[in-house]
Amino acid sequence: MSDALLRVEGLLTSFPGARGVRLPVVDRVDLAVARGEAVALVGESGCGKSMTALSIVRLVPKPGRIDAGAIWLGGRDLLGLPVTELRRVRGAEIAMIFQEPATSLNPVQRVGAQVVEAITLHERVARGEARRRALALFEQVGIPDPPARFDAHPHQLSGGLKQRVMIAIALAARPQLLIADEPTTALDVTIQAQILELLAGLARETGTAILLITHDLGVVNQLADRIAVMYAGRIVEEGSRAAVLGAPRHPYTQGLLRSMPARALPGERLAEIPGVVPAPDAWPVGCRFAGRCSIAMDVCHAHEPERTPLGDGAAVRCHAVAAESPR
């Protein structure tokens, strides 16, 4: 994608395994997000989604490390930045929202002060102006009665309000890219819908790009413009929301969709994908999904599938699809 704000190319992130061998958990991943676009990175737990997000902002926990690849934000090489410059980029140009706001907010500091701190950390503004902007952010993210909530401590707020405070902190420096890692998992269905509507509205109004990390395809259907499906460290299918959800090509994506509760008939047993995602030290030689796939062929167990373009930016890694595609 030539007009991408974020471009990830050949990203390889590894952790040490037995006998000193390094094991990739993010394996040669390519990903792009355009300005104002919402891209969802989906898959089961253990597929490498969150580690991809942490790699983008160079927050891979030790002893993990980024071994190869390139990460570009608006033409700037993030992997080549010195740490001091990278710290400025985090928050100012890339912001993150995590799954559980209760563990991300300072429990002894008033929430308004935490938003003010996020503003003054990246911009030279007077405290009074920072407070005015923080109150405006509270209103923008839908926090009722901002002046009253401004001086509350995190424990005095509901889960939904705490998540809105986290979004306000993330938006404090007007970032170009917002990475949301399972931002609604800990919330009830009603609040989840409100947060998703809020994120979608912010993307439309501010042009902020969103990379959404989730396992919930219902969330994806509400927010994403494009979808990248991840399995065992690799992107196995990508395309527009309509293409991936309406006509999925990879057997893994098809299995994820069949297992959605909304697709089950009343009284019908919910479909499931047999087996589990293999750990990095147990990745098979061929297609990593072959052991769980009902249509796997001999070639699937022997050779890793290449990326097969499907048109309009869509692509899939599957031997069965490649065999059907014109050469």
C-alpha positions in Angstrom: 0.0 0.0 0.0 1.9 3.1 -1.3 -0.1 5.6 0.8 0.2 3.7 4.1 0.9 5.6 7.3 2.3 2.4 8.9 4.2 -0.2 6.9 5.6 -3.4 8.5 7.8 -5.5 6.2 9.2 -8.9 7.0 8.9 -8.4 10.8 10.7 -11.2 12.7 10.5 -11.2 16.5 11.9 -14.1 18.6 12.5 -15.4 22.1 15.1 -17.9 23.3 14.1 -21.5 23.3 15.8 -24.7 24.5 19.6 -25.2 23.9 20.0 -21.6 22.9 17.9 -21.8 19.7 15.8 -18.6 19.1 12.1 -19.2 18.3 10.2 -16.7 16.2 6.8 -15.7 17.6 6.2 -13.1 14.9 7.4 -14.6 11.6 8.1 -12.4 8.6 4.9 -10.4 9.0 3.9 -7.7 6.4 1.2 -5.2 7.4 0.0 -1.8 6.3 -2.4 0.8 7.7 -3.5 3.9 5.8 -4.3 7.2 7.3 -7.9 7.2 8.7 -8.2 3.5 8.2 -9.0 0.8 10.8 -7.2 -2.5 10.3 -8.0 -5.5 12.5 -5.4 -8.1 13.3 -7.3 -11.2 14.3 -6.7 -14.8 15.5 -6.8 -17.0 18.5 -4.7 -16.4 21.6 -1.1 -17.4 21.0 -1.0 -16.4 17.3 1.4 -13.5 17.9 -1.1 -10.5 17.6 -0.1 -8.7 20.7 3.6 -9.3 20.2 3.3 -7.8 16.7 1.8 -4.7 18.3 4.6 -4.5 20.9 7.2 -5.0 18.2 5.8 -2.0 16.3 6.5 0.3 19.2 9.7 -1.6 20.2 8.4 -2.7 23.6 9.1 -6.4 23.1 9.7 -7.7 26.7 13.2 -9.2 27.3 14.6 -11.6 26.4 12.6 -11.2 23.2 14.1 -9.1 20.4 13.3 -8.0 16.8 15.7 -9.9 14.6 14.7 -8.7 11.1 12.3 -6.6 9.1 11.4 -2.9 8.8 8.8 -0.7 10.4 8.0 2.6 8.8 5.7 5.3 10.2 5.0 8.1 7.7 8.3 7.3 6.0 10.3 7.2 9.2 12.2 4.0 10.1 11.2 3.2 13.6 13.7 0.4 14.0 16.5 2.8 13.2 15.5 5.5 15.7 17.6 6.1 18.8 15.8 5.4 22.1 15.4 9.1 23.0 13.7 9.9 19.7 11.6 6.7 20.0 10.2 7.8 23.3 9.0 11.0 21.7 7.3 9.0 19.0 5.5 6.8 21.5 2.5 8.8 22.7 3.1 11.7 20.3 2.7 9.8 17.1 1.8 6.3 18.1 -0.5 5.6 21.1 -1.7 2.3 22.6 -4.8 1.3 24.4 -4.5 -1.9 26.4 -7.1 -4.6 27.4 -7.4 -3.8 31.1 -7.4 -0.1 32.0 -7.3 -0.8 35.7 -3.7 -2.0 35.3 -2.7 0.9 33.0 -4.0 3.8 35.2 -2.1 5.0 38.2 -4.3 4.1 41.1 -3.2 6.9 43.4 -3.4 9.7 40.9 -6.5 11.5 39.8 -7.5 10.6 36.3 -7.6 14.2 35.1 -4.1 14.7 36.3 -3.0 11.6 34.3 -4.5 13.1 31.1 -2.8 16.5 31.8 0.5 14.7 32.3 0.1 12.9 28.9 -0.4 16.3 27.2 2.5 18.2 28.9 4.9 15.2 28.4 4.8 15.8 24.6 3.9 19.5 24.3 5.1 22.7 25.9 1.8 24.1 27.2 0.8 25.8 30.4 -1.0 23.7 33.0 -4.2 25.7 32.6 -4.3 25.1 28.9 -3.5 21.4 29.4 -6.4 21.1 31.9 -8.7 22.8 29.4 -7.7 20.3 26.7 -8.0 17.4 29.1 -11.6 18.4 29.9 -12.3 18.7 26.2 -10.9 15.2 25.7 -13.1 13.9 28.5 -16.1 15.3 26.6 -14.8 14.0 23.3 -14.6 10.4 24.6 -18.1 10.6 26.1 -17.3 10.9 29.8 -20.4 12.5 31.5 -19.9 15.6 33.7 -16.1 16.0 32.9 -15.3 18.5 35.7 -16.7 16.1 38.3 -14.9 13.0 36.9 -11.7 15.0 36.4 -10.7 14.7 40.1 -11.8 11.1 40.5 -9.4 8.3 41.2 -9.5 5.2 39.0 -11.3 3.0 41.6 -14.2 5.5 41.6 -14.9 4.9 37.9 -16.6 2.0 36.2 -14.7 -0.2 33.7 -16.2 1.6 30.8 -15.3 5.0 32.2 -11.8 3.9 32.9 -11.4 2.7 29.3 -12.6 6.1 28.1 -10.0 7.8 30.3 -7.4 5.5 28.7 -8.6 6.6 25.2 -8.4 10.2 26.3 -4.7 9.6 27.4 -4.0 7.9 24.1 -5.4 10.8 22.2 -3.8 13.5 24.4 -0.9 14.2 21.9 -3.1 13.8 18.8 -1.3 10.6 17.5 -1.3 9.6 13.9 -1.7 5.9 14.8 -3.7 4.3 17.6 -3.0 0.7 18.5 -5.9 -0.9 20.4 -5.0 -4.3 22.0 -8.2 -6.1 22.9 -9.7 -2.8 24.1 -13.2 -4.1 24.9 -12.6 -7.7 26.2 -13.1 -6.7 29.9 -16.3 -4.7 29.2 -19.9 -5.8 29.1 -21.7 -6.0 25.7 -23.4 -2.6 26.0 -20.3 -0.7 27.0 -18.3 -2.6 24.4 -20.6 -1.3 21.7 -20.2 2.3 23.0 -16.4 2.1 23.0 -16.3 0.7 19.5 -18.6 3.4 18.2 -16.4 5.9 19.9 -13.2 4.6 18.3 -14.9 4.5 14.8 -16.1 8.1 15.3 -12.7 9.3 16.3 -11.1 7.7 13.2 -13.7 9.5 11.0 -13.4 12.8 12.7 -9.6 13.0 13.3 -8.2 10.9 10.5 -6.4 8.8 13.1 -5.4 5.3 11.8 -6.3 2.4 14.0 -4.7 -1.0 14.4 -7.1 -3.2 16.3 -5.8 -6.4 17.9 -8.6 -8.8 18.7 -9.9 -12.4 18.6 -13.6 -11.2 18.4 -14.9 -11.1 14.9 -18.0 -9.4 16.1 -15.8 -6.4 17.2 -14.1 -6.6 13.8 -17.3 -6.4 11.9 -18.2 -3.1 13.8 -15.0 -1.3 13.4 -12.5 -2.6 10.8 -12.1 -1.5 7.2 -9.6 -4.2 6.4 -8.7 -7.5 8.2 -5.5 -9.5 8.6 -5.9 -13.0 10.0 -2.9 -14.3 11.9 -2.1 -17.9 12.7 1.1 -19.2 14.4 3.1 -16.1 13.8 2.1 -15.5 10.2 -0.6 -13.5 8.3 -2.6 -16.3 6.5 -5.4 -14.1 5.0 -5.9 -10.4 4.4 -8.4 -8.3 2.6 -11.4 -5.9 3.0 -13.9 -6.6 5.8 -16.5 -7.5 3.2 -14.2 -10.0 1.5 -12.8 -11.7 4.6 -16.0 -11.9 6.5 -18.3 -12.4 3.5 -16.2 -14.9 1.5 -13.2 -16.1 3.5 -10.8 -18.3 1.6 -8.4 -19.7 4.2 -9.8 -22.7 6.1 -8.7 -21.1 9.4 -10.7 -17.9 8.7 -13.7 -20.1 7.7 -13.4 -22.0 11.0 -13.2 -18.8 13.0 -16.4 -17.5 11.4 -18.2 -20.9 11.9 -17.4 -20.7 15.6 -19.1 -17.3 16.1 -22.1 -17.7 18.5 -24.1 -15.3 16.3 -23.9 -17.8 13.4 -25.3 -20.8 15.4 -29.0 -21.7 15.2 -31.0 -21.9 18.5 -30.2 -25.3 20.1 -27.4 -26.0 17.7 -24.0 -27.0 19.0 -21.4 -24.3 18.4 -18.9 -25.2 15.8 -15.2 -25.4 16.9 -11.8 -25.7 15.3 -10.3 -29.0 16.6 -6.9 -28.8 18.3 -4.9 -25.7 19.5 -2.5 -23.2 18.0 0.9 -24.9 18.0 3.6 -23.3 20.2 6.6 -21.8 18.3 8.8 -24.8 19.2 6.2 -27.1 17.6 5.5 -25.3 14.4 5.3 -27.9 11.6 7.4 -27.9 8.4 4.5 -27.1 6.0 1.3 -25.2 6.6 1.1 -24.4 10.3 -2.7 -25.0 10.2 -2.5 -28.3 8.4 -2.9 -30.4 11.6 -6.2 -28.8 12.3 -7.4 -28.5 8.7 -10.1 -30.7 7.3 -9.0 -30.3 3.7 -5.2 -30.6 4.2 -3.3 -32.4 1.4 0.1 -34.0 1.4 1.7 -30.8 0.1 0.3 -28.9 3.1 2.4 -31.1 5.5 5.5 -30.8 3.4 5.7 -27.2 2.1 4.8 -23.9 3.6 2.3 -22.1 1.3 3.3 -18.9 -0.5 1.2 -15.7 -0.5 -1.4 -15.9 -3.2 -2.8 -12.5 -4.3 -6.6 -12.5 -4.9 -7.0 -8.9 -6.2 -8.0 -5.6 -4.6 -5.3 -6.0 -2.0 -6.6 -9.4 -0.7 -4.3 -12.4 -0.4 -4.2 -15.8 1.3 -1.6 -18.5 2.2 -3.2 -21.8 1.3 -2.2 -24.5 -1.1 -5.8 -25.4 -1.9 -6.5 -21.8 -3.0 -3.3 -21.5 -4.9 -4.2 -24.6 -6.9 -7.5 -23.0 -7.9 -6.0 -19.7 -8.9 -5.0 -19.0 -12.5 -1.2 -19.0 -13.1 
